[in-house]
Amino acid sequence: MSEMDHDLRRELLRLLDGLEFYRNWRLSRLRATKGEVTQEDLNQIVMPASVFMDIFERSKGAARRAVLKEVQKWYAHTASDLQQWRVSGGLYTDGDVEAFLTAFREAQGCSFWEESGYLKKLARKVLRRGCIVREQEFYALRELDMDLSQSVLTEAEMGRLRALLTAYEAQQKAD
């Protein structure tokens, strides 16, 4: 295996460890709430890490990079789900999501949001637009403001984002 393949494999294993953490959390929450996990539930949750690893090991060249990209897409997809649950609830409450995010950071040593790229994409969109238009955006972007170790935005971008957060909050109080 080439050095590049070793690097890809190492990054894939790191990301899969985090996805497996998420998958186990979802399964345990489903069992606690519903008593059992159905095939329909499994169809809506990321596949086990072993599936991605098997595909990676059987692949060569660019196909290996495609497996890594697919895992990164799963991070983005699950981040979107987490943000939706934080705002609208349902099976998971805001407290459930916060507990997961804290546990993820402690277990994985990094922020789920940063790994997913979700906050970076949202922050860039809001900064281009020049305003926050939805409550969901506000609460998601507050994560960046509260995370002193964030590396998603530059200090200048973070300053602009803080101003947008303050303006949105003031507008909500005025309404």
Secondary structure, DSSP 8 states (H G I E B T S, - for coil): --HHHHHHHHHHHHHHHHHHHHHHHHHHHHHHHHSS--HHHHHTS---HHHHHHHHHH--THHHHHHHHHHHHHHHHHHHHHHHHHHH-TTS-HHHHHHHHHHHHHHHSS-HHHHHTHHHHHHHHHHHHTS--SHHHHHHHHHHHH-TT--SS-HHHHHHHHHHHHHHHHHHHH-
